[in-house]
Amino acid sequence: MKTGLQQGITADLTWIVDASMVITLGGDARATVFSTPNMILLMERAAREALRPFLEPGEESVGVDVNIRHLAGTGMGDTVVGTAVVTAVEGRRIHFQVECRAGTRLLGQGTHVRAVVPTAKIIENLNSLTPNASAMNLSASAADLPALSTLQVTVRDRIAHVVLNRPSALNAVDVRMTGELEQLVSWLAGHAQQVRAVLISGAGRAFCAGDDVRELPAIPIEQARALSLRQAQLYLAFERLPQTIIALVNGDAFGGGCVLACAADLRLACHSARFAMPEIRLGWPPGYGLAQLTALVGKSRALQLCLTGDPISSSQALDWGLINELVPAGQLLARGRQLCDRLLQLPAEALRATKQLIHLDEGSQPKVAHRADTEAYIRCLQRPDAIEGLNAFAEKRPPKFTEP
C-alpha cells in the first residue's frame, strides 16, 4: 500500500437510480424505491474509490465490516451520491464514515471498514473454497422470479426467453408491465452466471405497441411524469445488465416498443415487422428514448421517424441500421437461440466488458437526455391537442388538432 493515506480523505460516487437498483414494495409498482442493498453498495464503492489511489499493483480493498442505517427512501430516476470519509488508518485496515444522499436528503449513514489485501490471496482463497463451474451445476429457472402476469419467462440452457404477454393490447406497456419489467431487470442483474443471454419477443401479432395510452386519462400528471422517468431508466438499465439482450421483433414495434428494441444489444426482425415513433400523431413528443434511437439511425432519420410518425418496414430498418438481421417469421426464435448459442461459446467476462465499454463510449448524454424528453412530453400532454389526440385514439378516429 502506498503512503499518504490519512484521516479526512474523501470520495464521492454518483449513481442515477435505475431499474436494477430498486425494489417494488407490496407488489405495487407505485411503491418502487432505491433498495437498501444497493444503497450500501454505493457507499462501499465510494470507500473503495477513496482507497484506489493508494493501492499498489496487485492489491485490492475488500469490505470487512459495515454498519448502516437506512433513514429515507428515493425512487427511480433520482440522483444519489455516496460519500466515504476516512476516519482512521490501522495498518492495512481503514475505517470510514459513510453516507448516501439524494440532493439534500440524507438516505442513509453509518460506518464501514475495508482491508487492503493482495489480489493473489483473494484468488487463492476463492480457488480453495469454490468448486469448478461443472461441479457447481449452475442453473436458474423462471420459478425464482416473483409471480408475473404480463410477462412469460422461460429459462433453458442459460438463455432466458421473455415474452411480452398482453396480446389483446398488442403488448402495450402499462403500469403493471413496467413494474414487472423492473422486477425482471433486477432478477437478471443477480443471475449473471446462470443466465448469459436474453431473448425478448411479443405474444401474438405485435412485438410491442408502446406505452398503453389508454391509461393516461386516469393518471395524474405527476404520476405520468414519474412513470415516464421509470420507463426511461428501465430501458437504460438494459445496457448495464451482464447478459446480452436480443430483441426478436416479431411484429410492430411502435413508440416505447421501438425504444425497447433499441435498448437491446442486438435486434432481429421478421419481414412483416414495422417500426415507428407515432407519438406526434397523438399530440406529444416521445417521453424517452430519443438518444437511443438517434444513436442507432442518426439524427436525420430519427427526425424523420419522430416528426412524421410514419412507420418504416423491416427492410428499411435494416438499411438504416435499426436492426441487425432480417429473418423469416417462422424462424425468428430459432435464429435467436442460434445466436445465443454462439455467444455462449465465447468468454463471459470478455462479452460483458465489451458490452459495457461500447455503451460507456456513448458518453453521458444518452443517460440524462430522457429528463428533457419527459419534461417536453409532460408539457405537451397538458395541452388541448394532446387531450384531443387521446379522445381520437379512444374513439378510433383521426384527431382534429387546434394548434397547427
C-alpha positions as CSV (number, residue, x, y, z in Angstrom):
1,M,0.0,0.0,0.0
2,K,1.3,3.5,-0.9
3,T,2.0,6.1,1.7
4,G,-0.1,9.2,2.2
5,L,-3.4,7.7,3.2
6,Q,-4.7,9.7,6.2
7,Q,-7.8,10.7,8.1
8,G,-10.1,13.1,6.2
9,I,-9.5,11.7,2.7
10,T,-12.9,11.7,1.0
11,A,-14.5,10.2,-2.1
12,D,-17.9,10.7,-3.7
13,L,-19.7,8.3,-6.1
14,T,-22.8,9.3,-8.1
15,W,-25.5,7.0,-9.5
16,I,-28.8,7.6,-11.2
17,V,-31.3,5.1,-9.7
18,D,-32.3,2.7,-12.5
19,A,-34.5,-0.5,-12.6
20,S,-31.7,-2.7,-11.5
21,M,-31.3,-0.8,-8.2
22,V,-34.9,-0.8,-6.9
23,I,-37.4,-2.9,-5.1
24,T,-41.1,-2.8,-5.5
25,L,-42.9,-2.9,-2.2
26,G,-46.1,-4.8,-1.6
27,G,-46.3,-5.7,-5.3
28,D,-47.4,-2.1,-6.0
29,A,-45.3,-0.5,-8.8
30,R,-46.0,2.9,-7.4
31,A,-44.0,1.9,-4.3
32,T,-40.7,1.3,-6.2
33,V,-37.7,2.6,-4.2
34,F,-33.9,2.5,-4.1
35,S,-33.1,-0.7,-2.3
36,T,-31.1,-1.0,0.9
37,P,-28.5,-3.4,-0.6
38,N,-27.8,-1.0,-3.5
39,M,-27.6,2.0,-1.1
40,I,-25.0,0.1,0.9
41,L,-23.2,-1.0,-2.2
42,L,-23.0,2.7,-3.4
43,M,-21.4,3.7,0.0
44,E,-19.0,0.7,-0.1
45,R,-18.0,1.6,-3.7
46,A,-17.3,5.2,-2.6
47,A,-15.0,3.9,0.1
48,R,-13.3,1.7,-2.5
49,E,-12.7,4.7,-4.7
50,A,-11.2,6.6,-1.8
51,L,-8.6,3.9,-1.4
52,R,-7.9,3.3,-5.1
53,P,-5.1,5.9,-5.5
54,F,-3.2,4.3,-2.6
55,L,-3.1,0.7,-3.8
56,E,-0.1,-0.9,-5.3
57,P,-0.4,-3.0,-8.5
58,G,-1.8,-6.4,-7.4
59,E,-3.6,-5.0,-4.4
60,E,-7.4,-4.5,-3.8
61,S,-9.5,-3.4,-0.9
62,V,-12.3,-5.6,0.4
63,G,-15.1,-4.8,2.9
64,V,-14.8,-6.5,6.3
65,D,-17.4,-4.6,8.3
66,V,-20.4,-2.4,7.6
67,N,-23.0,-0.8,9.9
68,I,-25.6,1.2,8.1
69,R,-28.9,2.8,9.0
70,H,-31.4,3.3,6.1
71,L,-33.2,6.6,7.0
72,A,-35.3,7.6,4.0
73,G,-36.3,6.4,0.5
74,T,-36.0,7.7,-3.0
75,G,-37.3,6.5,-6.3
76,M,-36.4,5.6,-9.9
77,G,-34.6,8.3,-11.9
78,D,-33.3,10.1,-8.8
79,T,-29.6,11.0,-8.5
80,V,-28.0,9.6,-5.4
81,V,-24.5,10.3,-4.1
82,G,-22.5,8.0,-1.8
83,T,-19.7,9.7,0.3
84,A,-16.9,8.0,2.2
85,V,-14.6,9.8,4.6
86,V,-11.5,8.1,6.1
87,T,-11.7,8.3,9.9
88,A,-8.8,6.0,10.9
89,V,-6.0,4.1,9.3
90,E,-4.9,1.0,11.3
91,G,-2.1,-0.6,9.1
92,R,-4.0,-2.2,6.2
93,R,-7.4,-1.7,7.8
94,I,-9.1,1.6,7.0
95,H,-12.2,2.9,8.8
96,F,-14.8,5.1,7.1
97,Q,-17.8,7.3,7.9
98,V,-20.2,6.8,5.0
99,E,-23.5,8.4,3.9
100,C,-25.9,8.5,1.0
101,R,-27.9,11.5,-0.1
102,A,-30.4,12.4,-2.8
103,G,-30.0,16.1,-3.1
104,T,-30.1,17.4,0.4
105,R,-32.0,14.4,1.8
106,L,-30.0,12.0,3.9
107,L,-31.0,8.5,2.8
108,G,-28.5,6.5,4.9
109,Q,-25.4,6.7,7.0
110,G,-23.0,4.6,9.1
111,T,-19.6,3.1,9.3
112,H,-17.5,0.9,7.1
113,V,-14.2,-0.9,7.4
114,R,-12.1,-2.1,4.4
115,A,-8.9,-4.1,4.4
116,V,-6.2,-3.9,1.7
117,V,-5.1,-7.3,0.5
118,P,-3.1,-8.9,-2.4
119,T,-5.4,-10.0,-5.2
120,A,-3.4,-13.2,-5.4
121,K,-4.5,-14.0,-1.9
122,I,-8.2,-13.4,-2.8
123,I,-7.9,-15.8,-5.8
124,E,-6.2,-18.4,-3.7
125,N,-8.9,-18.3,-1.1
126,L,-11.6,-18.5,-3.8
127,N,-10.0,-21.4,-5.5
128,S,-9.8,-23.3,-2.2
129,L,-13.5,-22.7,-1.4
130,T,-15.3,-22.7,-4.7
131,P,-15.7,-25.9,-6.8
132,N,-15.3,-25.6,-10.6
133,A,-18.3,-24.5,-12.7
134,S,-19.1,-28.0,-13.9
135,A,-19.3,-29.3,-10.3
136,M,-21.5,-26.3,-9.2
137,N,-24.2,-27.2,-11.8
138,L,-25.2,-23.6,-12.0
139,S,-28.8,-23.2,-13.1
140,A,-31.7,-20.8,-12.9
141,S,-35.4,-21.1,-13.6
142,A,-38.3,-18.7,-14.0
143,A,-39.6,-20.1,-10.8
144,D,-37.0,-17.9,-9.0
145,L,-38.9,-14.9,-10.2
146,P,-41.8,-13.2,-8.5
147,A,-45.2,-14.0,-9.9
148,L,-45.6,-12.1,-13.2
149,S,-48.8,-11.6,-15.1
150,T,-47.8,-9.5,-18.1
151,L,-44.6,-11.4,-18.9
152,Q,-43.9,-15.0,-19.7
153,V,-40.3,-16.0,-18.8
154,T,-38.6,-19.4,-19.5
155,V,-35.0,-20.2,-18.8
156,R,-33.2,-23.1,-20.6
157,D,-29.5,-23.7,-21.2
158,R,-28.6,-20.3,-19.7
159,I,-30.9,-18.5,-22.1
160,A,-33.9,-16.6,-20.8
161,H,-36.8,-16.1,-23.2
162,V,-39.1,-13.2,-22.2
163,V,-42.4,-12.8,-23.9
164,L,-44.4,-9.6,-23.6
165,N,-47.8,-11.1,-22.8
166,R,-50.6,-8.7,-23.5
167,P,-51.6,-9.8,-27.0
168,S,-55.1,-8.2,-26.8
169,A,-53.4,-4.8,-26.3
170,L,-50.6,-5.5,-28.8
171,N,-48.3,-5.9,-25.8
172,A,-48.6,-2.2,-24.9
173,V,-46.6,-1.4,-21.7
174,D,-48.9,-0.5,-18.9
175,V,-48.1,0.4,-15.3
176,R,-48.2,-3.3,-14.3
177,M,-45.9,-4.4,-17.1
178,T,-43.5,-1.6,-16.3
179,G,-43.2,-2.8,-12.7
180,E,-42.8,-6.4,-13.8
181,L,-40.1,-5.4,-16.3
182,E,-38.3,-3.7,-13.5
183,Q,-38.5,-6.8,-11.4
184,L,-37.1,-8.8,-14.3
185,V,-34.2,-6.5,-14.7
186,S,-33.3,-6.8,-11.0
187,W,-33.6,-10.6,-11.3
188,L,-31.3,-10.7,-14.3
189,A,-28.8,-8.5,-12.7
190,G,-28.5,-11.0,-9.9
191,H,-28.2,-14.1,-12.2
192,A,-25.2,-13.2,-14.3
193,Q,-23.7,-16.7,-14.2
194,Q,-27.0,-18.7,-14.6
195,V,-28.4,-16.6,-17.4
196,R,-25.9,-15.4,-20.1
197,A,-28.3,-14.2,-22.9
198,V,-31.9,-12.9,-23.0
199,L,-34.4,-13.1,-25.9
200,I,-37.4,-10.7,-25.9
201,S,-40.4,-11.2,-28.1
202,G,-44.1,-10.3,-28.1
203,A,-47.1,-12.6,-27.9
204,G,-49.5,-12.6,-30.8
205,R,-49.1,-10.4,-33.9
206,A,-47.2,-7.5,-32.4
207,F,-43.8,-7.0,-30.7
208,C,-44.9,-4.0,-28.6
209,A,-47.3,-1.2,-29.4
210,G,-45.5,1.1,-26.9
211,D,-46.9,2.7,-23.8
212,D,-50.6,1.9,-23.1
213,V,-52.1,5.4,-23.8
214,R,-55.5,4.1,-22.6
215,E,-54.2,4.6,-19.0
216,L,-53.2,8.2,-19.5
217,P,-56.6,9.9,-18.9
218,A,-56.9,8.3,-15.4
219,I,-53.3,9.1,-14.4
220,P,-52.5,12.4,-12.5
221,I,-49.9,14.4,-14.3
222,E,-47.2,13.9,-11.7
223,Q,-47.7,10.1,-11.8
224,A,-47.4,10.3,-15.6
225,R,-44.1,12.1,-15.2
226,A,-42.8,9.5,-12.7
227,L,-43.9,6.7,-14.9
228,S,-42.1,8.1,-18.0
229,L,-38.9,8.5,-16.0
230,R,-39.2,5.0,-14.7
231,Q,-39.7,3.6,-18.2
232,A,-36.7,5.7,-19.4
233,Q,-34.5,4.3,-16.6
234,L,-35.8,0.8,-17.3
235,Y,-34.6,0.7,-20.8
236,L,-31.3,2.4,-19.9
237,A,-30.8,-0.3,-17.4
238,F,-30.6,-2.9,-20.2
239,E,-27.1,-1.7,-21.1
240,R,-25.9,-2.3,-17.6
241,L,-27.1,-5.9,-17.4
242,P,-24.4,-8.6,-17.6
243,Q,-26.4,-10.5,-20.2
244,T,-26.5,-9.9,-24.0
245,I,-30.1,-8.7,-24.7
246,I,-31.6,-9.7,-28.1
247,A,-34.9,-8.3,-29.3
248,L,-36.9,-10.7,-31.6
249,V,-39.1,-8.2,-33.3
250,N,-42.0,-10.4,-34.4
251,G,-44.4,-7.6,-35.4
252,D,-44.9,-3.9,-35.0
253,A,-42.6,-2.0,-32.6
254,F,-44.1,1.4,-32.1
255,G,-43.2,4.2,-29.7
256,G,-42.0,2.8,-26.5
257,G,-41.9,-0.6,-28.2
258,C,-39.4,0.8,-30.7
259,V,-37.4,2.2,-27.8
260,L,-37.5,-1.2,-26.1
261,A,-36.0,-2.8,-29.2
262,C,-33.4,0.0,-29.4
263,A,-32.4,-0.7,-25.8
264,A,-31.5,-4.3,-26.7
265,D,-27.9,-5.1,-27.7
266,L,-29.0,-6.8,-30.9
267,R,-32.2,-6.8,-32.9
268,L,-33.6,-9.4,-35.2
269,A,-36.8,-8.8,-37.1
270,C,-39.2,-10.7,-39.3
271,H,-40.1,-9.4,-42.7
272,S,-43.6,-8.2,-41.6
273,A,-42.3,-6.1,-38.7
274,R,-42.7,-2.3,-38.7
275,F,-41.0,0.4,-36.7
276,A,-42.5,3.8,-35.8
277,M,-42.4,6.7,-33.3
278,P,-46.0,7.8,-33.7
279,E,-46.4,9.9,-30.6
280,I,-46.6,13.2,-32.6
281,R,-49.9,12.0,-34.1
282,L,-51.3,11.9,-30.6
283,G,-50.1,15.4,-29.7
284,W,-46.9,15.0,-27.8
285,P,-43.2,14.1,-28.4
286,P,-41.7,10.8,-27.2
287,G,-41.2,10.9,-23.4
288,Y,-37.9,8.9,-23.6
289,G,-35.6,7.0,-25.9
290,L,-34.7,9.7,-28.4
291,A,-30.9,9.4,-27.6
292,Q,-31.0,5.6,-28.0
293,L,-32.9,5.8,-31.3
294,T,-30.6,8.5,-32.7
295,A,-27.5,6.6,-31.7
296,L,-28.7,3.8,-34.0
297,V,-30.2,5.6,-37.0
298,G,-28.6,9.0,-36.9
299,K,-30.1,12.5,-36.5
300,S,-31.7,12.8,-39.9
301,R,-33.6,9.5,-39.8
302,A,-34.6,10.0,-36.1
303,L,-36.1,13.3,-37.1
304,Q,-38.0,11.6,-40.0
305,L,-39.4,8.9,-37.7
306,C,-40.4,11.3,-34.8
307,L,-41.6,14.3,-36.8
308,T,-43.8,12.3,-39.3
309,G,-44.8,9.4,-37.1
310,D,-44.7,7.3,-40.2
311,P,-43.8,3.6,-39.9
312,I,-40.9,2.1,-41.8
313,S,-40.6,-1.5,-42.9
314,S,-38.2,-4.0,-41.5
315,S,-36.1,-3.9,-44.7
316,Q,-35.8,-0.2,-44.4
317,A,-34.9,-0.6,-40.7
318,L,-32.1,-3.0,-41.8
319,D,-30.9,-0.4,-44.3
320,W,-30.9,2.3,-41.6
321,G,-29.0,0.2,-39.0
322,L,-32.0,0.0,-36.7
323,I,-31.9,-3.9,-36.8
324,N,-29.1,-6.3,-37.3
325,E,-30.8,-9.0,-39.3
326,L,-34.0,-9.9,-41.2
327,V,-35.3,-13.4,-40.5
328,P,-38.4,-15.3,-41.8
329,A,-41.2,-15.1,-39.2
330,G,-41.3,-18.8,-38.5
331,Q,-37.5,-18.9,-37.9
332,L,-37.1,-15.9,-35.6
333,L,-36.9,-17.7,-32.3
334,A,-34.7,-20.5,-33.7
335,R,-32.4,-17.9,-35.2
336,G,-32.3,-16.0,-31.9
337,R,-31.4,-19.2,-30.0
338,Q,-28.7,-20.0,-32.6
339,L,-27.2,-16.6,-32.0
340,C,-27.3,-17.1,-28.2
341,D,-25.6,-20.5,-28.6
342,R,-22.7,-18.7,-30.4
343,L,-22.4,-16.2,-27.6
344,L,-22.4,-19.0,-25.0
345,Q,-19.2,-20.3,-26.6
346,L,-17.4,-17.0,-26.1
347,P,-15.8,-15.9,-22.8
348,A,-18.4,-14.4,-20.5
349,E,-16.3,-11.7,-18.9
350,A,-14.9,-10.5,-22.2
351,L,-18.5,-10.2,-23.6
352,R,-19.6,-8.3,-20.5
353,A,-16.6,-6.0,-20.7
354,T,-17.1,-5.4,-24.4
355,K,-20.8,-4.5,-24.0
356,Q,-20.0,-2.2,-21.1
357,L,-17.2,-0.4,-22.9
358,I,-19.2,0.2,-26.0
359,H,-22.1,1.7,-24.0
360,L,-19.7,3.8,-22.0
361,D,-18.2,5.2,-25.2
362,E,-21.6,6.9,-25.9
363,G,-20.8,9.3,-23.0
364,S,-23.3,10.6,-20.5
365,Q,-25.7,12.3,-22.9
366,P,-28.0,9.3,-23.6
367,K,-28.1,8.7,-19.8
368,V,-29.6,12.1,-18.9
369,A,-31.4,13.2,-22.1
370,H,-34.6,11.4,-21.1
371,R,-35.2,14.1,-18.4
372,A,-35.6,16.7,-21.1
373,D,-37.7,14.2,-23.2
374,T,-40.0,13.6,-20.3
375,E,-40.5,17.3,-19.4
376,A,-41.4,18.1,-23.0
377,Y,-43.8,15.2,-23.1
378,I,-45.5,16.3,-19.8
379,R,-45.7,19.9,-21.0
380,C,-47.4,18.8,-24.3
381,L,-49.6,16.2,-22.5
382,Q,-51.4,19.1,-20.8
383,R,-52.2,20.9,-24.0
384,P,-55.6,20.8,-25.7
385,D,-54.2,18.9,-28.7
386,A,-53.0,16.0,-26.5
387,I,-56.5,15.8,-25.0
388,E,-57.9,15.7,-28.5
389,G,-55.3,13.1,-29.5
390,L,-56.3,10.8,-26.6
391,N,-60.0,11.3,-27.4
392,A,-59.5,10.5,-31.0
393,F,-57.4,7.4,-30.1
394,A,-60.2,6.1,-27.8
395,E,-62.9,6.8,-30.5
396,K,-60.8,5.4,-33.3
397,R,-61.0,8.5,-35.5
398,P,-58.4,11.0,-36.9
399,P,-57.6,13.8,-34.4
400,K,-58.6,17.4,-35.2
401,F,-55.8,19.5,-33.8
402,T,-56.4,23.1,-32.9
403,E,-52.9,24.3,-32.6
404,P,-51.3,23.7,-36.1
